[in-house]
Amino acid sequence: MKVLVRESTKSQGSQWQVRMDQHVVSFRSEAEARAFVRTLESRLLAPHQLPNRQQYAAG
């Protein structure tokens, strides 16, 4: 996934956008946008355990 942080040119005042492929999330400040990206990246990079077949059968 490609993640970009940029200042929005379409709105009045300072507004920042985080673009994740074709999805866009707007923020009031650059700091908020960059904090969101840090949280997103840490969650994406966190270890994830895939369920085993027994968990599927029990559910």
PyMOL Python script that loads the backbone (N, CA, C, O; Angstrom):
from pymol import cmd

cmd.read_pdbstr("""\
ATOM      1  N   MET A   1       0.851  -1.167   0.000  1.00  0.00           N
ATOM      2  CA  MET A   1       0.000   0.000   0.000  1.00  0.00           C
ATOM      3  C   MET A   1       0.899   1.232   0.000  1.00  0.00           C
ATOM      4  O   MET A   1       1.836   1.333   0.792  1.00  0.00           O
ATOM      5  N   LYS A   2       0.606   2.142  -0.876  1.00  0.00           N
ATOM      6  CA  LYS A   2       1.338   3.399  -0.953  1.00  0.00           C
ATOM      7  C   LYS A   2       0.625   4.428  -0.081  1.00  0.00           C
ATOM      8  O   LYS A   2      -0.577   4.649  -0.231  1.00  0.00           O
ATOM      9  N   VAL A   3       1.375   5.066   0.841  1.00  0.00           N
ATOM     10  CA  VAL A   3       0.811   6.054   1.765  1.00  0.00           C
ATOM     11  C   VAL A   3       1.515   7.385   1.538  1.00  0.00           C
ATOM     12  O   VAL A   3       2.742   7.469   1.601  1.00  0.00           O
ATOM     13  N   LEU A   4       0.726   8.426   1.273  1.00  0.00           N
ATOM     14  CA  LEU A   4       1.265   9.765   1.049  1.00  0.00           C
ATOM     15  C   LEU A   4       0.613  10.758   2.008  1.00  0.00           C
ATOM     16  O   LEU A   4      -0.584  10.675   2.280  1.00  0.00           O
ATOM     17  N   VAL A   5       1.410  11.698   2.517  1.00  0.00           N
ATOM     18  CA  VAL A   5       0.895  12.797   3.334  1.00  0.00           C
ATOM     19  C   VAL A   5       1.117  14.066   2.536  1.00  0.00           C
ATOM     20  O   VAL A   5       2.227  14.334   2.076  1.00  0.00           O
ATOM     21  N   ARG A   6       0.043  14.858   2.371  1.00  0.00           N
ATOM     22  CA  ARG A   6       0.194  16.101   1.613  1.00  0.00           C
ATOM     23  C   ARG A   6      -0.814  17.139   2.081  1.00  0.00           C
ATOM     24  O   ARG A   6      -1.850  16.815   2.661  1.00  0.00           O
ATOM     25  N   GLU A   7      -0.484  18.383   1.814  1.00  0.00           N
ATOM     26  CA  GLU A   7      -1.393  19.470   2.145  1.00  0.00           C
ATOM     27  C   GLU A   7      -2.465  19.537   1.070  1.00  0.00           C
ATOM     28  O   GLU A   7      -2.168  19.423  -0.119  1.00  0.00           O
ATOM     29  N   SER A   8      -3.700  19.720   1.485  1.00  0.00           N
ATOM     30  CA  SER A   8      -4.809  19.799   0.549  1.00  0.00           C
ATOM     31  C   SER A   8      -4.839  21.168  -0.107  1.00  0.00           C
ATOM     32  O   SER A   8      -4.700  22.188   0.568  1.00  0.00           O
ATOM     33  N   THR A   9      -5.016  21.192  -1.401  1.00  0.00           N
ATOM     34  CA  THR A   9      -5.095  22.463  -2.128  1.00  0.00           C
ATOM     35  C   THR A   9      -6.538  22.830  -2.457  1.00  0.00           C
ATOM     36  O   THR A   9      -6.797  23.912  -2.984  1.00  0.00           O
ATOM     37  N   LYS A  10      -7.472  21.944  -2.153  1.00  0.00           N
ATOM     38  CA  LYS A  10      -8.868  22.184  -2.523  1.00  0.00           C
ATOM     39  C   LYS A  10      -9.678  22.898  -1.455  1.00  0.00           C
ATOM     40  O   LYS A  10     -10.738  23.448  -1.754  1.00  0.00           O
ATOM     41  N   SER A  11      -9.204  22.902  -0.222  1.00  0.00           N
ATOM     42  CA  SER A  11     -10.010  23.508   0.847  1.00  0.00           C
ATOM     43  C   SER A  11      -9.383  24.812   1.328  1.00  0.00           C
ATOM     44  O   SER A  11      -8.184  25.043   1.171  1.00  0.00           O
ATOM     45  N   GLN A  12     -10.220  25.649   1.913  1.00  0.00           N
ATOM     46  CA  GLN A  12      -9.723  26.894   2.489  1.00  0.00           C
ATOM     47  C   GLN A  12      -9.108  26.587   3.846  1.00  0.00           C
ATOM     48  O   GLN A  12      -9.575  25.691   4.549  1.00  0.00           O
ATOM     49  N   GLY A  13      -8.085  27.307   4.215  1.00  0.00           N
ATOM     50  CA  GLY A  13      -7.391  27.029   5.465  1.00  0.00           C
ATOM     51  C   GLY A  13      -6.428  25.872   5.276  1.00  0.00           C
ATOM     52  O   GLY A  13      -6.290  25.325   4.182  1.00  0.00           O
ATOM     53  N   SER A  14      -5.782  25.521   6.340  1.00  0.00           N
ATOM     54  CA  SER A  14      -4.800  24.438   6.271  1.00  0.00           C
ATOM     55  C   SER A  14      -5.480  23.110   6.560  1.00  0.00           C
ATOM     56  O   SER A  14      -6.033  22.912   7.641  1.00  0.00           O
ATOM     57  N   GLN A  15      -5.439  22.229   5.621  1.00  0.00           N
ATOM     58  CA  GLN A  15      -5.976  20.887   5.804  1.00  0.00           C
ATOM     59  C   GLN A  15      -5.005  19.905   5.166  1.00  0.00           C
ATOM     60  O   GLN A  15      -4.464  20.166   4.092  1.00  0.00           O
ATOM     61  N   TRP A  16      -4.787  18.786   5.823  1.00  0.00           N
ATOM     62  CA  TRP A  16      -3.841  17.783   5.357  1.00  0.00           C
ATOM     63  C   TRP A  16      -4.561  16.499   5.021  1.00  0.00           C
ATOM     64  O   TRP A  16      -5.591  16.176   5.612  1.00  0.00           O
ATOM     65  N   GLN A  17      -4.010  15.769   4.067  1.00  0.00           N
ATOM     66  CA  GLN A  17      -4.609  14.522   3.633  1.00  0.00           C
ATOM     67  C   GLN A  17      -3.589  13.394   3.715  1.00  0.00           C
ATOM     68  O   GLN A  17      -2.403  13.574   3.437  1.00  0.00           O
ATOM     69  N   VAL A  18      -4.089  12.229   4.105  1.00  0.00           N
ATOM     70  CA  VAL A  18      -3.310  10.997   4.010  1.00  0.00           C
ATOM     71  C   VAL A  18      -3.992  10.178   2.926  1.00  0.00           C
ATOM     72  O   VAL A  18      -5.175   9.851   3.027  1.00  0.00           O
ATOM     73  N   ARG A  19      -3.242   9.855   1.902  1.00  0.00           N
ATOM     74  CA  ARG A  19      -3.767   9.078   0.777  1.00  0.00           C
ATOM     75  C   ARG A  19      -3.186   7.676   0.858  1.00  0.00           C
ATOM     76  O   ARG A  19      -1.969   7.494   0.872  1.00  0.00           O
ATOM     77  N   MET A  20      -4.074   6.688   0.911  1.00  0.00           N
ATOM     78  CA  MET A  20      -3.691   5.281   0.948  1.00  0.00           C
ATOM     79  C   MET A  20      -4.259   4.634  -0.304  1.00  0.00           C
ATOM     80  O   MET A  20      -5.432   4.264  -0.346  1.00  0.00           O
ATOM     81  N   ASP A  21      -3.418   4.502  -1.323  1.00  0.00           N
ATOM     82  CA  ASP A  21      -3.874   4.081  -2.637  1.00  0.00           C
ATOM     83  C   ASP A  21      -5.000   5.018  -3.076  1.00  0.00           C
ATOM     84  O   ASP A  21      -4.747   6.206  -3.275  1.00  0.00           O
ATOM     85  N   GLN A  22      -6.232   4.529  -3.234  1.00  0.00           N
ATOM     86  CA  GLN A  22      -7.315   5.404  -3.690  1.00  0.00           C
ATOM     87  C   GLN A  22      -8.153   5.986  -2.542  1.00  0.00           C
ATOM     88  O   GLN A  22      -9.096   6.736  -2.793  1.00  0.00           O
ATOM     89  N   HIS A  23      -7.827   5.653  -1.302  1.00  0.00           N
ATOM     90  CA  HIS A  23      -8.564   6.149  -0.137  1.00  0.00           C
ATOM     91  C   HIS A  23      -7.885   7.389   0.431  1.00  0.00           C
ATOM     92  O   HIS A  23      -6.658   7.446   0.517  1.00  0.00           O
ATOM     93  N   VAL A  24      -8.692   8.390   0.822  1.00  0.00           N
ATOM     94  CA  VAL A  24      -8.159   9.646   1.350  1.00  0.00           C
ATOM     95  C   VAL A  24      -8.827   9.941   2.686  1.00  0.00           C
ATOM     96  O   VAL A  24     -10.045   9.828   2.827  1.00  0.00           O
ATOM     97  N   VAL A  25      -7.999  10.326   3.677  1.00  0.00           N
ATOM     98  CA  VAL A  25      -8.496  10.743   4.986  1.00  0.00           C
ATOM     99  C   VAL A  25      -7.950  12.144   5.243  1.00  0.00           C
ATOM    100  O   VAL A  25      -6.757  12.390   5.061  1.00  0.00           O
ATOM    101  N   SER A  26      -8.813  13.059   5.664  1.00  0.00           N
ATOM    102  CA  SER A  26      -8.410  14.454   5.891  1.00  0.00           C
ATOM    103  C   SER A  26      -8.177  14.721   7.371  1.00  0.00           C
ATOM    104  O   SER A  26      -8.830  14.131   8.231  1.00  0.00           O
ATOM    105  N   PHE A  27      -7.223  15.632   7.661  1.00  0.00           N
ATOM    106  CA  PHE A  27      -6.863  16.016   9.019  1.00  0.00           C
ATOM    107  C   PHE A  27      -6.712  17.519   9.093  1.00  0.00           C
ATOM    108  O   PHE A  27      -6.493  18.179   8.077  1.00  0.00           O
ATOM    109  N   ARG A  28      -6.830  18.069  10.307  1.00  0.00           N
ATOM    110  CA  ARG A  28      -6.723  19.516  10.495  1.00  0.00           C
ATOM    111  C   ARG A  28      -5.288  20.006  10.468  1.00  0.00           C
ATOM    112  O   ARG A  28      -5.047  21.181  10.191  1.00  0.00           O
ATOM    113  N   SER A  29      -4.317  19.125  10.752  1.00  0.00           N
ATOM    114  CA  SER A  29      -2.930  19.563  10.803  1.00  0.00           C
ATOM    115  C   SER A  29      -2.004  18.475  10.270  1.00  0.00           C
ATOM    116  O   SER A  29      -2.370  17.303  10.180  1.00  0.00           O
ATOM    117  N   GLU A  30      -0.810  18.897   9.924  1.00  0.00           N
ATOM    118  CA  GLU A  30       0.196  17.937   9.460  1.00  0.00           C
ATOM    119  C   GLU A  30       0.550  16.962  10.581  1.00  0.00           C
ATOM    120  O   GLU A  30       0.759  15.776  10.329  1.00  0.00           O
ATOM    121  N   ALA A  31       0.617  17.455  11.814  1.00  0.00           N
ATOM    122  CA  ALA A  31       0.959  16.600  12.951  1.00  0.00           C
ATOM    123  C   ALA A  31      -0.064  15.480  13.127  1.00  0.00           C
ATOM    124  O   ALA A  31       0.310  14.335  13.382  1.00  0.00           O
ATOM    125  N   GLU A  32      -1.360  15.801  12.992  1.00  0.00           N
ATOM    126  CA  GLU A  32      -2.398  14.776  13.103  1.00  0.00           C
ATOM    127  C   GLU A  32      -2.277  13.754  11.979  1.00  0.00           C
ATOM    128  O   GLU A  32      -2.425  12.554  12.210  1.00  0.00           O
ATOM    129  N   ALA A  33      -2.010  14.221  10.773  1.00  0.00           N
ATOM    130  CA  ALA A  33      -1.877  13.322   9.627  1.00  0.00           C
ATOM    131  C   ALA A  33      -0.693  12.380   9.822  1.00  0.00           C
ATOM    132  O   ALA A  33      -0.806  11.180   9.570  1.00  0.00           O
ATOM    133  N   ARG A  34       0.432  12.914  10.266  1.00  0.00           N
ATOM    134  CA  ARG A  34       1.628  12.076  10.453  1.00  0.00           C
ATOM    135  C   ARG A  34       1.461  11.106  11.628  1.00  0.00           C
ATOM    136  O   ARG A  34       1.982   9.991  11.581  1.00  0.00           O
ATOM    137  N   ALA A  35       0.749  11.511  12.670  1.00  0.00           N
ATOM    138  CA  ALA A  35       0.463  10.604  13.790  1.00  0.00           C
ATOM    139  C   ALA A  35      -0.399   9.438  13.314  1.00  0.00           C
ATOM    140  O   ALA A  35      -0.179   8.297  13.719  1.00  0.00           O
ATOM    141  N   PHE A  36      -1.374   9.718  12.459  1.00  0.00           N
ATOM    142  CA  PHE A  36      -2.219   8.668  11.885  1.00  0.00           C
ATOM    143  C   PHE A  36      -1.368   7.681  11.095  1.00  0.00           C
ATOM    144  O   PHE A  36      -1.544   6.469  11.220  1.00  0.00           O
ATOM    145  N   VAL A  37      -0.446   8.195  10.281  1.00  0.00           N
ATOM    146  CA  VAL A  37       0.414   7.326   9.469  1.00  0.00           C
ATOM    147  C   VAL A  37       1.299   6.460  10.370  1.00  0.00           C
ATOM    148  O   VAL A  37       1.486   5.275  10.091  1.00  0.00           O
ATOM    149  N   ARG A  38       1.842   7.031  11.438  1.00  0.00           N
ATOM    150  CA  ARG A  38       2.671   6.237  12.359  1.00  0.00           C
ATOM    151  C   ARG A  38       1.862   5.094  12.974  1.00  0.00           C
ATOM    152  O   ARG A  38       2.341   3.963  13.059  1.00  0.00           O
ATOM    153  N   THR A  39       0.640   5.394  13.399  1.00  0.00           N
ATOM    154  CA  THR A  39      -0.217   4.357  13.978  1.00  0.00           C
ATOM    155  C   THR A  39      -0.552   3.296  12.947  1.00  0.00           C
ATOM    156  O   THR A  39      -0.487   2.102  13.240  1.00  0.00           O
ATOM    157  N   LEU A  40      -0.908   3.719  11.748  1.00  0.00           N
ATOM    158  CA  LEU A  40      -1.239   2.783  10.672  1.00  0.00           C
ATOM    159  C   LEU A  40      -0.055   1.872  10.370  1.00  0.00           C
ATOM    160  O   LEU A  40      -0.213   0.654  10.283  1.00  0.00           O
ATOM    161  N   GLU A  41       1.135   2.461  10.211  1.00  0.00           N
ATOM    162  CA  GLU A  41       2.318   1.661   9.881  1.00  0.00           C
ATOM    163  C   GLU A  41       2.668   0.686  11.003  1.00  0.00           C
ATOM    164  O   GLU A  41       3.049  -0.452  10.731  1.00  0.00           O
ATOM    165  N   SER A  42       2.544   1.117  12.257  1.00  0.00           N
ATOM    166  CA  SER A  42       2.867   0.206  13.359  1.00  0.00           C
ATOM    167  C   SER A  42       1.888  -0.966  13.402  1.00  0.00           C
ATOM    168  O   SER A  42       2.282  -2.087  13.722  1.00  0.00           O
ATOM    169  N   ARG A  43       0.622  -0.718  13.084  1.00  0.00           N
ATOM    170  CA  ARG A  43      -0.352  -1.811  13.058  1.00  0.00           C
ATOM    171  C   ARG A  43      -0.128  -2.747  11.883  1.00  0.00           C
ATOM    172  O   ARG A  43      -0.291  -3.961  12.012  1.00  0.00           O
ATOM    173  N   LEU A  44       0.242  -2.191  10.743  1.00  0.00           N
ATOM    174  CA  LEU A  44       0.501  -3.035   9.581  1.00  0.00           C
ATOM    175  C   LEU A  44       1.750  -3.896   9.779  1.00  0.00           C
ATOM    176  O   LEU A  44       1.802  -5.034   9.314  1.00  0.00           O
ATOM    177  N   LEU A  45       2.751  -3.350  10.468  1.00  0.00           N
ATOM    178  CA  LEU A  45       4.005  -4.070  10.674  1.00  0.00           C
ATOM    179  C   LEU A  45       3.987  -4.991  11.894  1.00  0.00           C
ATOM    180  O   LEU A  45       4.915  -5.777  12.088  1.00  0.00           O
ATOM    181  N   ALA A  46       2.954  -4.904  12.706  1.00  0.00           N
ATOM    182  CA  ALA A  46       2.864  -5.740  13.902  1.00  0.00           C
ATOM    183  C   ALA A  46       2.720  -7.206  13.502  1.00  0.00           C
ATOM    184  O   ALA A  46       2.139  -7.518  12.462  1.00  0.00           O
ATOM    185  N   PRO A  47       3.251  -8.102  14.332  1.00  0.00           N
ATOM    186  CA  PRO A  47       3.092  -9.532  14.015  1.00  0.00           C
ATOM    187  C   PRO A  47       1.620  -9.930  14.080  1.00  0.00           C
ATOM    188  O   PRO A  47       0.883  -9.525  14.978  1.00  0.00           O
ATOM    189  N   HIS A  48       1.226 -10.717  13.119  1.00  0.00           N
ATOM    190  CA  HIS A  48      -0.145 -11.215  13.048  1.00  0.00           C
ATOM    191  C   HIS A  48      -0.096 -12.733  12.976  1.00  0.00           C
ATOM    192  O   HIS A  48       0.679 -13.308  12.210  1.00  0.00           O
ATOM    193  N   GLN A  49      -0.922 -13.366  13.773  1.00  0.00           N
ATOM    194  CA  GLN A  49      -0.978 -14.817  13.765  1.00  0.00           C
ATOM    195  C   GLN A  49      -2.213 -15.259  12.994  1.00  0.00           C
ATOM    196  O   GLN A  49      -3.327 -14.826  13.287  1.00  0.00           O
ATOM    197  N   LEU A  50      -2.009 -16.109  12.024  1.00  0.00           N
ATOM    198  CA  LEU A  50      -3.130 -16.632  11.257  1.00  0.00           C
ATOM    199  C   LEU A  50      -3.797 -17.740  12.049  1.00  0.00           C
ATOM    200  O   LEU A  50      -3.114 -18.523  12.708  1.00  0.00           O
ATOM    201  N   PRO A  51      -5.122 -17.820  11.997  1.00  0.00           N
ATOM    202  CA  PRO A  51      -5.816 -18.900  12.714  1.00  0.00           C
ATOM    203  C   PRO A  51      -5.483 -20.247  12.084  1.00  0.00           C
ATOM    204  O   PRO A  51      -5.288 -20.350  10.872  1.00  0.00           O
ATOM    205  N   ASN A  52      -5.420 -21.284  12.930  1.00  0.00           N
ATOM    206  CA  ASN A  52      -5.176 -22.618  12.376  1.00  0.00           C
ATOM    207  C   ASN A  52      -6.495 -23.279  12.017  1.00  0.00           C
ATOM    208  O   ASN A  52      -7.561 -22.737  12.308  1.00  0.00           O
ATOM    209  N   ARG A  53      -6.436 -24.411  11.407  1.00  0.00           N
ATOM    210  CA  ARG A  53      -7.653 -25.093  10.923  1.00  0.00           C
ATOM    211  C   ARG A  53      -8.595 -25.473  12.057  1.00  0.00           C
ATOM    212  O   ARG A  53      -9.811 -25.460  11.864  1.00  0.00           O
ATOM    213  N   GLN A  54      -8.077 -25.810  13.229  1.00  0.00           N
ATOM    214  CA  GLN A  54      -8.926 -26.184  14.353  1.00  0.00           C
ATOM    215  C   GLN A  54      -9.786 -24.997  14.800  1.00  0.00           C
ATOM    216  O   GLN A  54     -10.933 -25.192  15.202  1.00  0.00           O
ATOM    217  N   GLN A  55      -9.263 -23.798  14.737  1.00  0.00           N
ATOM    218  CA  GLN A  55     -10.049 -22.630  15.118  1.00  0.00           C
ATOM    219  C   GLN A  55     -11.205 -22.414  14.156  1.00  0.00           C
ATOM    220  O   GLN A  55     -12.282 -21.988  14.575  1.00  0.00           O
ATOM    221  N   TYR A  56     -11.004 -22.699  12.871  1.00  0.00           N
ATOM    222  CA  TYR A  56     -12.105 -22.589  11.897  1.00  0.00           C
ATOM    223  C   TYR A  56     -13.186 -23.620  12.203  1.00  0.00           C
ATOM    224  O   TYR A  56     -14.372 -23.296  12.136  1.00  0.00           O
ATOM    225  N   ALA A  57     -12.809 -24.848  12.535  1.00  0.00           N
ATOM    226  CA  ALA A  57     -13.772 -25.918  12.791  1.00  0.00           C
ATOM    227  C   ALA A  57     -14.561 -25.655  14.065  1.00  0.00           C
ATOM    228  O   ALA A  57     -15.738 -26.007  14.144  1.00  0.00           O
ATOM    229  N   ALA A  58     -13.930 -25.042  15.064  1.00  0.00           N
ATOM    230  CA  ALA A  58     -14.606 -24.790  16.342  1.00  0.00           C
ATOM    231  C   ALA A  58     -15.568 -23.611  16.249  1.00  0.00           C
ATOM    232  O   ALA A  58     -16.511 -23.522  17.036  1.00  0.00           O
ATOM    233  N   GLY A  59     -15.342 -22.692  15.285  1.00  0.00           N
ATOM    234  CA  GLY A  59     -16.147 -21.473  15.201  1.00  0.00           C
ATOM    235  C   GLY A  59     -17.405 -21.702  14.512  1.00  0.00           C
ATOM    236  O   GLY A  59     -18.201 -20.775  14.356  1.00  0.00           O
TER     237      GLY A  59
END
""", "prot")
cmd.dss("prot")
cmd.show_as("cartoon", "prot")
cmd.util.cbc("prot")
cmd.orient("prot")
